[in-house]
Amino acid sequence: MDALVRPGRMVGRIRVPGSKSIAQRALILATRRGGVIRNVPASGDLEHLCAGLRALGFTVDADGSDRHVSGAFHDEPATIDMGDNGTGARCLTALAALRPVPTTIDGTPRLRERPLKPLCDALRELGAEVTGDTFPVTVRGPLTGGKVRVSTETSSQFATALVLLVDRVKGLRVNVVGKWSFSYVSLTAFVQRQFRTPFVVEPDWGSAAALAVGAATTRGDLYLEGLSLSSPQPDARIVPYLNRAGARVTAEDDAVRIQGGNLRGVRADLANAPDLAPILGALGALASGETIVSGAPHLVHKESDRITSTVGLIRALGGEASARDGGFAVQGGRTLHSGKVSSCGDHRIAMAAGVLALSTPGVTVAESQAVAKSYPDFFADLESLTE
């Protein structure tokens, strides 16, 4: 599906969907004793996760944006399709290893390309039977306690998957090492500490980041309701980058306000916020001067190779960008032109393309349905906020 974005200035108020990252962690935690998770976003990833939990024996009932989790594991073999949900697939691989029967987890061709071996090795070390080191993978428990070392260098999701089990496996200790994406493990620990039922999922800074950059680059004035500047979400790091670029971001009542201005390029070490790379690439293409994204070699393992896909997106519209080790560089101030660009099947690339299109007449985003992974209404909300 193609989306033709109407250029214009972003103004108004909006409450973005709940955080997909927090919702996934909360839903898995709810399987221990049951509970209600509120403000769960309508996203493809969450649909796959809930279906996966049901395949393991749990009941997950939907009531609007609430999810009621109850029940327990059943003792029947299961096969689960997780689509393109990397976090969910890795977490369910670990969760399924608590069962004494085999569970096979698979997904899209892209999911099959994404790393899994460090998690498989850790599960074997803890006593599970694991067949395969990539998706599709089959696991069978039970797990035993013990100390296991997991690195975040390739993905933090391996550590998150195991940390979510520490209250369920007696004696389990997870030693997390690595300098990349450790913030996502910290987010997991935060959700564990705060978890109680009903649990309310806060609005998603990942979704908000795209709208915020859209407002900043169009000299807009946008209120993002329900967000906190002190959120533990890694994508909340967009705020200092926007302020550094020349936008004005302030907390006002129960909202974060973004006001655009004359923007300049920024330098961003995204070791702990890699998902911001595409939208910062869009910001750099529409600002003056140079924007450099660094510190995130794990970008190549996301829904797309986000170094290649971000550079390709900017170049497709006449901008200047080049790949670098662990990131990319963008030379701002170039006049972009119309054209049809691909989302590469990646929701973050699709949203970055939509933001570029706000300042570039005649841009069509191909495969725009990729946003359904996290923010199905993104392009509709973009339209409603544009004057």
N, C-alpha and C positions, 0 to 999 in steps of 0.2 A: 504494500500500500504506500502511495506517495502522499506527502504533505507539502502543499504550497503555503509558505508562511508569509503573512502580510507584514511588511515592515512598518515600524512605528515606535512610539515612545511608550514604555511600560509604566502604568500608574494604577493605583487602587489598593485594595486589600485582599488577601487570600490566606487561607489556612491550608498548608500543604498536607499530603497524606502522612500517616504514621510512619515511623522509621522501620524499614524492612529489616535492617540489621538487628534492631532491638526486638522486633516482633518474632523473628526466627528463634532467637535465644530464649525468649519468654515462653514460646510454645513448647520448646523442648523441655524446659524446666518444669512446665505444668504437667508433663507426663508422669512425674514422680508421684504426686498426690492429687492431681486434678486441679482445676481452677478455671477462672475466666480471664481472658486477655482482651482488653478493650482498645479500640482505635487501631485495629489491625488493617493495614492498607490492602486495597484490592489490587493484587499484583500476581503475575504469573508464577513468580517464585514462591509466594505464600500458598498458592493453590497446589503446587507440586509438593510442598512440605506437608500440608495438611493431608493430602492423599497418601503420602508416604507414612505418616503417623497412623492413619487408618489401616494401612496394609500390615502394620506391625501389631495391630489389635486394639488400638485406642479409638475412642469415639471423639470426633471433633465436629461439633455442631456450630453452625453459623447463625447469628442473629444480628443482621445489619453488619456493623464493623466489629461486633463481639465474636469471640470464638470460645466455646465452652469445651474444655478438654476433660475427659474422664476415662475410666477403664484401665486396662493393663495389657501387657504383652500377651499374645496368644502363642501357642506352641506349634504353629504350622509354618512350613517354609513359605517365603514371600519373595516376590520379584517387584521391584519398585523402579518406576521411571521418574527421574528427577529433572527431566528437561535440561535446562541450562543453568540450574540453580547450584552453583559451586559450593556455597556455604551450607545449604541444606543437604546436599549429597554427602559431603564430608562428615557433617554432624550425624546424619542418619547412619552412615557406615559405622561410626563408633557406637551409636546408641544400639544398633542392631546386634553388635557384638556382645551385648548383655544376654541375648537369647541363646538357648541351647540347640537351636535349629538353624539351618542355613537361610541367609537372606542375600539376594542378588540385587545390586544397585547399579543402574545404568542411566544414560541420558543422551543428549545430542552428540553429534560428531565433535563439536567443539569441547563439550565436557570430557569426552574421551581423550582429548589432547592435553587436558590440564593435569598438573602434577597430583599424585596421590601416594606415591611410594613411602614418603616419610611417615604418613599416618598408618599405612599397612604394616610397616616395620615396627612401629610402636605398639600396635595392637597385637602383633605376634609376640612381642616381648612380654606383653601382659597376659599371654596365654590363649589368645584367640586363634582359630584356624582362619587363614585368609588366603583365598585363591585369586591371584592376579595382583598387579601393582598399579594398574590403571583401570578406569571404568570400561566395561563392566567388571565389578569386583564382587566376590561372594565371601561373606563373613559368617562365622559361627562361634559362639561363646561356649562357656562363660569366660568373663575376664577375672583375673586375680589381681590382688593389690600389688603394690610395689612402686618403685621410683622409676620414671621414664623421662628421658630427655628429648625435647622437641624443639626444633629450630623454626623461626619465623622467616628465614631467609628467602624461601620460595613462596610461602603463604602462611599467614597467621591462622588460617582456618584449621590446620592440623591441631594446633594447640587449643583453639577454641573448642573443637570437637571433644577433646579429652578433658579439658577443664570443666565442661558441663557435666561430666560424669563423676567428679570427685566426691559428691555426696551420695553416690550410689554404689561405688566400689570401695569396699573397706580397705584402707591402707594405701589407696592410690595417691601418689604424689607426682605432680607434673612440673618438671624443671624446664621452664621456657627460656630459650636463649635466642639471640639474634637482634639486630638493630632495625630491621624493617618491619613495618606494620604491627609493632608491639602495641600500638594504641588500640587495635581491635581486640587484643587479648584483655587489655585493661577495660574495654567496654563490656566484655563478657563477664569479668569479675564484678563490675559495677551492677550489671543486671542481676547477677546472683545475689549480691548483697541486698539489693532493693526489692527482690522478688517477694511478692505476697499477692494473694488473690482477693479482690480483683486487681489485676495489674494493668495500668494504663500506659500505652505506648506513646511516647512523645513524638511530635511532628519530626519529619525527616529532613535533616540538614543537607543530605545529598540532593534531594529534590529542590530544596530551597536555594541551594548554591547556584543552580542553573538560572532560576528566576532572578536571584540577586545580581548575577553578572549581566543578565538581560537588562535589568533596570539601570545598572551602573553604566553600561555601554550605550544606552539610548538617552542618557540624561533624564532618566525617569525618577519617579518618586513612589516607592512601593513599600507597603506594610505587610510583613510576613507574620501572621498571627500565631500565637502559641509557642513561639521559639524562644529559647534562652541563650544568651551569649556565653553562659557557663556550662552549656551542654557537654556531656562526655563523648558525644559523637565525633569521630575524627574529622568529618566533613565540616564541622563548625570552624575549622581552621581557615575557611574561606574568608572569614571576617577580617583578620589582620592583613590578608593579601589585598582585599578590596580597599581597606583604608590606606594601605601603602601605595596602591595604584592611583589614589586620588579621589575615590568615592567617599561618601560619608555614611557610616553605619552606626546607628544608635539604638538603644533600647528605649521604647516608649510604651508605657502601660504594659499590656500583654502582647507586645509585638516587637519585632525588629524592623527598623525603618532603613531603607537603602535609598540614598540620593546620589544621582550620577554627577559627573563633572568632567574636567579635562583629565583624561587618564594617561598614565605612563606605565611602561613595562615594569615587571617585578621579577625578582629571583625567588624561586620557591624550591626548597628541599622537601620533597614529598615522601621521604622514607616512611612517615607515619600517617600520611593522608594521600595515598596514591590515586584514589578514585577522583580526586580533584583535577588530575592532569588534563583531561579533555576540555573541561570548562575554563581552566586557566589558559589553555592554548587559544581558545576563542577570545578570551579577554586580551591576550597578548596581540592577536591579529587586529583588534580594534583599538588598541592603545597606541601611543607613540613610543618609540624606542624599542629596546630589546626585552623580551621575556625569556627567562631560562628556567626550565623545569629540570630538576636533577634528583639524584638519590633514590630512584625508584626503578631499578632493573626488573623488578617483579611485575611491572606493567605489561610485559610481553605475555604473561600467563593469565590475563583477565579474559573477559568475554570476547575480546579481540586483542591483538597485539596493539595496545593503546599508544605505543610510541609511533608505530607505523601508521595506524589509522588516524591519529590526530594530525600528524604531519601531512598525510594524504588529503584529509579534509580541507585544511587550510590552503594547500597548494591548488586543489581543485577549483577554488574560488579566486585564484590569482594572488594569494598571499605568499609570503616567503617564510618557509620553515624548514628545519633540517633536524634529522635524528642525531642524538648524542648518546653516549654511554649512560644508561640509566635515566634518559629523558630526552628533551628536545629543546631547540632554540627557535624563537619566533621573532621576526623583524616586523614590528608594527608600523603603522602609518601608510601602508600600501592601500590603494583603492581596490576593493574587492569587486568582482563582477558576478553576474547572474550565472546560474548553472544548476545542474542536477547532481547532487552528491549522495553518496551511499552512507548508511549508518553502520555498515559492516556487521549488521545484526547485533549491535552493541547499544544498549540503552543510553549509556553515557555519551557515546559519539552522536547519537541521534539528538540528544538534548543540546549538545554543543553546536551542532549544525543549526538547530532551531534558533539559538541565540545569535549566531552569525547572520542568519537570515533576517533578523529584526533590523539590522543595519545595512542590508544588501538586497535591494529589490530583485525579484525574479529568481529566488532560490527555492528549489524543490528538494525535499529530503526523501530519498528512496528508502524503502524498508522502515518507514517511520513507526511501524507497529512494534519495533524493538523496545519502545518505551513501556510496553505492557509489562515488562519484567519488573519494573519498580514503580512507574508513575503513568498508568494508562491514559489519564486525562491531560497529560502534559501539553500537547499541542492545542487542545481545546482551551485550557487555562491560559496559554500564551496568547491566543486570539482574544479571549475575554478581557485581558489586561492591557491590550495594545490600543492606543488611541491614534 
